[in-house]
Amino acid sequence: ILNSLTPEQTVQILRAFSYFSHLANIAEDQHRIRRTRAHAMAGSRPRSGTMEKALLQARDKDFTAAQLQAFFNDALVSPVLTAHPTEVRRKSVMKREMEISTILARRDHEKWTPREKRQSMAELTRAVLTLWQTNLLRQTKLDVMDEVANGLSYYDYTFLRELPRFYADLEDSLQEDFPEDDPVEVASFLRIGGWIGSDRDGNPYVNAEILKKTVRKQSVKAIEFYLGELHELGGELSLSTRIIKASEALLELAKASPDKSPHRKEEPYRLAISGLYSRLAASLRVLDCASSPRAPVGDAEPYKTPEEFRADLDIIHHSLCDHASSILANGRLRHLRRAVDCFGFHLTSLDLRQGSDTHEACIAELFEAVQPGTDYLALDEEDRIALLVAELTCARPLVRPAWTYSARVQSELDILQTAAGIHKTYGARAITTCIVSNTQSVSDLLEISVLLKQAGLVTPEGCSGIHIVPLFETIPDLRICTGIMDRLLSIPEYRSLVDSCKSTQEIMLGYSDSNKDGGFVTSGWELYKAEIGLIEVLQRHGVKLRLFHGRGGSVGRGGGPSYDAILAQPVGAVNGQIRVTEQGEIISSKYSNPEVGRRNLEILASATLEATLFNSGEQTPPEQYLEAMEEISAHAYKAYRSLVYETEGFEEYFWSSTVISEIATLNIGSRPASRKKTRRIEDLRAIPWVFSWAQCRLMLPGWYGFGTAIEKWLEAHPDEGLDFLRQLYKNWPFFRTQLSNMDMVLAKSSIAIASRYAALVENEELRKEI
């Protein structure tokens, strides 16, 4: 039958199966929500991965509310949204799918008459038909600002409303579980980060102007949300002084309001909120040159900082609480106060990211310009370090405004100057981190420090307004990262910069490139060993470690269940501080549905709490576990490298038997698919590498090498080997998580389907060999 179809009919069949899968995913999400609600309604014990369960465990282990508050005060949990091109669907398709999800949710929650049921079914049918008649794929290429707009939509769907609700529920649970303690106001430890519009590594389209536009769009999104909430709050708080009393501070706010309507002269809360609205609308005009959705009642002085706005909201809160109206303070106002605390006027904290080779080239050109004859690139590592350290403390700037630099250098200088300006306008939380991709030496971190000094983000006195973060990505780099950090933290001038950032050194570990470099088993093991080494080095230097996990969505790029992954970290790797990337299709799958999004945020927070408070030194794996894993990893590494990098013709097989060429033409991101215009595996980005194997259903990056490794290891340990491996699986979360993730990948793999793709390889001998 399939062979008799015309091309047009074949496309329709393919679209039908594609949309069937999408609709099945929507139904499964809704089923999970339904199960969660049924679980709660039945009064069952809280499930793993919830804050409720984590708090009960804390109480059972004799933690006090004060100890938990201390944890929240010092904690940072941050999912970081990136624009990695793994989301194929258009925004229009995702909107239609969310409409279907909303209709299904209403059908679950409400009891309807027969007529209402028919109307609901008609509405659902219309939504599905609209989806069917909507193009699945983009016909034009995305630019960076398209990616920014797509990323911001998740704040509408989930973050702006669900994050404040998460905190409210957490505080209420603390009050219920620890009734003998005073109410706890939890610090805003769970925050959203972002790379979209600020990640320059391999993306030539991200520049200073794009960064400026990105921050402005983010700010508009945050402030317009606050304005909308203020408008609704003003409608709710119709309290009259004929009936209630208000604090002097609240009455002063009301008096300062430009709202002179006689209808509200006895409604101080409405007058105060009108004044807040006018001031916030003025802030929107000043910061972003934008008008408020609704015209304010009059002119007012703009808020200079979000803290000023929050202080006025606190006045309203305290007045309500002090005058028998605390229940009114615990609704929309409570959520708005928390939103301002989380999102400020900047919405999300951006990371700057660029490759170490670019920083190296910039530094070389700047030294040559200011000291002709200086050949920085010819210097060895120790001479580079000496030169850069001296420059860090030198008051003389390297950059001269009247001088002309290459386009590459000027672009980097412009974006750092723009970042400094954003700090002054929107606050230091708008851009918190500068990440150096492909960090391979101490000088890589000192180079960016010197460049940041030119923009005023680092001072000659040893203060830094931004975290300088190395990114270790490949197997060789992971093996030397502890030595690099040990040497770096021994340099007093760099250590001063770390101390100015609360003595915290953030370090990013890359899962995707290490997997492509050494395979699934060795990547996971080298990352684990690197973490153990970094924990020891930073403890010795008296510096707090914050790990940033650069994980993709698929197992071949470090993906897998977040809860298990966090709990499988080595002892001391979390300590209340963790950041993790959320990329491409994972963002939509986790955060397009508000309830699912909130659940995923809760999983990150609860796992971090458990890994920090309940993960004792007793859980450190015994030495024989580490030795066994080292042997297994060595076998797996050899098997993987032998196939991917040492088998003659493997590149030809890969390009012929997968859809890598077609993926490069998809309009799914602004970034080029390869770092260089070659067909070498080394130059291919990890995303299209993993994407291609997934499409042909071989899923090679998620399992290859493990079977050979176990076979070789059992040959060397024939007597007790299998029982020992079972012991590893039972007792070691790291090993158990690795196998669980691989199990999931193998369940999705299909050698039968992969063989059909392999038939595309014209060289029969090569096809059979591989």
Buried (B, 14 or more C-beta within 10 A) or exposed (E): EEEEEEEEEEEEEEEEEBBEEBBEEBEEBBEBBBEBEEBEEEEEEBEBBBBBBBBBBBBEEEBEBEEBBBBBEBBBBBBBBBBBBBBBBBBBBBBBBBBBBBBBBEBEEEEEEEEEEEEBEEBBEEBBEBBEEBEBEBEEEBEBBBBBBBBBBBBEBBBBBBBBBBBBBBBEBBBEBBEEBEEBBBBBBBBBBBBBBBBBBBBEEBBBEBBBBBBBBBBBBBBBBBBBBBBEBBEBBEBEBEEBBBBEBBBEBBEBBBBEEEEBEEBBBBBBBBBBBBBBBBBBEEBBEBEBEEEBBEEBEBBEEBEBBBEBBBBBBBBBBBBEBEEBBBEBBBBBBBBBBBBBBBBBBBBBBBBBEBBBBBBBBBBBBBEEEBEBEEBEEEEBBEBBBEBBBEEEBBBEEEEEBEEEBBBBBBBBBBBBBBBEBBBBBBBBBBBBBBBBBBBBBBBBBBBBBBBBBBBBEBEBBBBBBBBBBBBBBBBBBBEBBBBBBEBEBBBBBBBBBEEBBBBBBBBBBBBBBBBBBBBBBBBBBBBBBBBBBBEEBEBBBBBBBBBBBBBBBBBBBBBBBBBBBBBBBBBBBBBBBBBBBBBBBBBBBBBBBBBBBBBBBBBBBBBBBBBEEEEBBEEEBBEBBEBBBBBBBBBBBEBBBEBEBBBBBBBBBBBBEEBEEBBBBBBBBBBEEEBEBEEBBBBBBBBBBBBBBBBBBBBBBBEBBBEBBEEEBEEEBEEBBEBBEEEBBBBBBBBBBBEBBBEEBBEEEBBEBBEBBEEEEBBEEB
